[in-house]
Amino acid sequence: FFFPPILTNGKFTEQWKTRYLFSSGIPTIMKLSAVLITSWLGVSLCASVILFGPLFTGRSVLYLLKVPDEFIHDPFVFVIGALILSPLIATVVNTVGHNEENPNETDAGNTRKFSVPPIAKLSILAQTLFLWLAICPLLAGA
């Protein structure tokens, strides 16, 4: 069982057989259940926002541009949404880490600033995006 035995009258008895289960056991189980449920909701919400935020943003942009549905490709739409949201996210992170007393420093000692990745990484990213968004759909017959 989850709760250890309790020493009563010189011998160990299971906690569920004593009155201590109702005074300490059930509230602890309820607290653990609440933490478990709120953690699950928080992780699910964050994962949903990370996955669906760029997709919905990209689809909204293509809807505003009146692109026909047969030309909408979800990985391409996701990249468009991510490109639109990334400067916004960078601005929010830099704003949250901004120190009011010394505007040239952040709270984490300038560790929250975004920087452009090295050119080799950008080249690999561009090649990967080109292969996934252009070459693979053409080879698949899309």
matplotlib code that plots the C-alpha trace (Angstrom):
import matplotlib.pyplot as plt

x = [0.0, 1.1, 1.3, 3.8, 2.8, 2.4, 3.9, 1.0, 1.0, 4.5, 3.7, 3.4, -0.1, -1.2, -2.2, -5.4, -6.5, -6.0, -7.7, -4.5, -5.7, -8.6, -6.5, -3.4, -3.9, -6.9, -6.0, -2.5, -4.1, -6.4, -3.4, -1.4, -4.4, -4.8, -1.1, -1.3, -4.4, -3.1, 0.3, -1.4, -3.6, -0.6, 1.5, -1.4, -2.1, 1.5, 1.9, -1.3, -0.3, 3.2, 1.8, -1.3, -0.4, 1.8, -0.6, -3.6, -1.6, -0.4, -3.8, -5.2, -2.6, -3.4, -7.2, -6.7, -4.6, -7.5, -5.2, -7.3, -7.5, -5.8, -2.6, -2.5, 0.2, 0.2, 4.0, 4.4, 1.5, 3.2, 6.5, 4.7, 3.0, 6.3, 8.0, 5.3, 5.2, 9.0, 9.7, 6.7, 7.9, 11.4, 10.0, 7.9, 10.8, 13.1, 10.5, 9.8, 13.5, 14.0, 15.4, 13.7, 16.6, 19.3, 17.8, 21.0, 20.8, 18.3, 17.5, 19.4, 22.5, 22.0, 21.4, 17.8, 18.7, 18.2, 21.0, 21.1, 22.4, 25.6, 25.4, 26.1, 23.0, 20.9, 22.1, 21.1, 17.7, 17.1, 18.1, 15.8, 12.9, 13.5, 13.5, 10.4, 8.4, 9.4, 11.1, 9.3, 5.8, 6.8, 8.2, 5.1, 2.9, 1.3]
y = [0.0, 3.6, 4.6, 2.7, 0.8, 2.8, 1.8, 1.5, -0.3, -1.7, -3.3, -2.1, -2.0, -1.1, 2.5, 1.7, -0.3, 2.8, 6.1, 7.8, 7.0, 9.5, 12.2, 12.0, 9.4, 10.6, 14.3, 13.3, 11.2, 14.1, 16.5, 14.1, 13.6, 17.4, 17.8, 15.0, 16.3, 19.9, 18.8, 16.7, 19.6, 22.0, 19.7, 19.0, 22.7, 23.6, 20.8, 21.8, 25.4, 24.5, 22.1, 23.9, 27.6, 27.8, 25.6, 27.8, 30.9, 29.6, 28.5, 31.9, 33.6, 31.4, 31.9, 35.7, 35.3, 33.2, 30.3, 27.3, 24.3, 22.0, 24.0, 24.0, 21.6, 21.3, 21.2, 24.3, 26.0, 25.1, 26.6, 29.8, 30.0, 29.4, 32.1, 34.5, 33.6, 33.3, 37.1, 37.5, 34.8, 36.2, 39.7, 38.3, 36.3, 39.3, 41.6, 39.1, 38.9, 42.7, 44.3, 47.6, 49.0, 48.3, 48.2, 46.9, 43.7, 40.9, 39.1, 36.0, 37.9, 38.3, 34.6, 35.0, 36.9, 35.2, 35.0, 33.9, 30.3, 29.6, 29.7, 25.9, 25.2, 27.5, 25.8, 22.4, 23.7, 25.3, 22.1, 20.0, 22.4, 22.4, 18.6, 18.1, 21.0, 20.8, 17.7, 15.0, 16.3, 16.3, 12.8, 11.6, 13.0, 15.7]
z = [0.0, -0.5, 3.2, 5.5, 8.6, 11.9, 15.3, 17.7, 21.1, 20.5, 17.1, 13.5, 12.0, 8.5, 8.2, 6.5, 9.6, 11.9, 12.3, 10.8, 7.3, 7.7, 9.3, 7.1, 4.4, 2.5, 2.5, 1.2, -1.6, -2.5, -2.6, -4.8, -7.1, -7.4, -8.3, -10.8, -12.5, -12.7, -13.9, -16.6, -17.7, -17.7, -19.8, -22.2, -22.6, -23.2, -25.7, -27.5, -27.8, -29.0, -31.7, -32.8, -32.4, -35.5, -37.4, -36.7, -37.3, -40.7, -41.7, -40.8, -42.9, -45.9, -45.3, -45.4, -48.6, -50.1, -51.0, -52.3, -50.1, -52.6, -52.3, -48.4, -47.1, -43.3, -42.8, -44.9, -43.0, -39.7, -40.9, -41.9, -38.5, -36.7, -38.7, -37.8, -34.1, -33.4, -33.3, -31.1, -28.7, -28.7, -27.8, -25.0, -23.5, -23.7, -22.1, -19.3, -18.5, -18.6, -15.5, -14.7, -12.6, -15.2, -18.7, -20.2, -18.2, -17.8, -14.6, -15.7, -16.5, -20.3, -20.7, -22.1, -25.2, -28.5, -31.0, -34.6, -34.9, -36.8, -40.6, -40.8, -38.7, -40.7, -43.9, -42.6, -41.5, -44.9, -46.7, -44.5, -45.0, -48.7, -48.9, -46.7, -48.2, -51.9, -52.9, -50.8, -51.8, -55.5, -55.3, -53.4, -56.2, -54.3]

ax = plt.figure().add_subplot(projection="3d")
ax.plot(x, y, z, "-o")
ax.set_aspect("equal")
plt.show()
